[in-house]
Amino acid sequence: MIKFVFDDAKKRTNLGLGISRENVDRLVEGKPIRVDLREMDITVDGSVMIYFAETDLDLQQAVVEFIGPETKVNIDPRLKSTMQ
């Protein structure tokens, strides 16, 4: 995996993550990848989690344990119609 941070023309900070076939294989095995933001000189205490599932609904089920009353959830509009 390669990780990088860059500012774009609009002065926004962007995080880039490049994953290899080995990373993909681990994701398929159910092993999420975590990236510590402090390692990237991003000044918030936290991490990015990358995980894999076959479908959007499977993705939703994979993270249900992390969802609580304080969690900010953004649902793709295409998925909302399948959840009702």
C-alpha positions in Angstrom: 0.0 0.0 0.0 1.1 3.5 -0.6 -0.3 6.5 1.3 0.1 10.2 0.4 -1.4 13.6 1.2 -1.6 16.5 -1.3 -3.3 19.8 -1.6 -5.2 20.4 -4.8 -5.7 23.6 -6.8 -8.5 24.6 -4.5 -6.2 24.3 -1.5 -8.1 21.3 -0.2 -6.2 18.5 1.5 -6.6 15.1 -0.1 -5.6 11.7 1.2 -4.5 9.2 -1.5 -4.4 5.4 -0.9 -3.0 3.0 -3.4 -3.7 -0.7 -2.7 -1.9 -3.7 -4.2 -3.3 -7.1 -5.1 -2.1 -8.4 -1.8 -4.1 -5.7 0.0 -7.2 -6.6 -2.1 -6.7 -10.3 -1.2 -6.6 -9.3 2.5 -9.7 -7.2 2.1 -11.6 -10.1 0.5 -10.5 -12.3 3.4 -12.3 -9.9 5.7 -9.2 -8.1 7.0 -9.9 -4.4 6.9 -7.0 -2.0 6.4 -6.5 0.8 8.9 -4.5 3.9 8.2 -3.4 6.1 11.1 -4.1 9.7 10.1 -1.3 11.0 12.3 1.2 9.0 10.3 0.1 11.1 7.3 0.6 14.4 9.3 -3.2 14.9 9.4 -3.8 16.7 12.7 -6.9 14.8 13.8 -6.6 11.8 16.0 -8.2 9.0 14.1 -7.9 6.5 11.3 -9.3 5.6 7.9 -10.7 2.1 7.6 -10.9 0.4 4.2 -13.0 -2.8 4.0 -14.5 -5.0 1.3 -17.9 -6.7 0.7 -19.6 -8.0 -2.4 -22.5 -5.5 -2.4 -23.4 -2.1 -0.9 -25.8 -3.9 1.5 -23.1 -6.3 2.5 -20.9 -3.2 3.2 -23.6 -1.8 5.4 -23.8 -5.1 7.4 -20.0 -5.2 7.8 -19.9 -1.9 9.7 -23.1 -2.2 11.8 -21.0 -2.7 15.0 -19.4 0.7 14.5 -22.8 2.6 14.1 -24.1 4.3 17.2 -26.1 7.4 18.1 -23.1 9.7 17.6 -22.1 8.2 14.2 -22.4 10.4 11.1 -23.6 8.1 8.3 -23.7 9.2 4.7 -25.7 6.8 2.5 -25.4 6.8 -1.2 -28.7 8.0 -2.7 -28.7 4.9 -5.0 -28.7 2.7 -1.9 -31.4 4.6 0.0 -34.1 3.3 -2.2 -33.1 -0.4 -1.5 -33.2 0.2 2.3 -36.9 1.2 2.6 
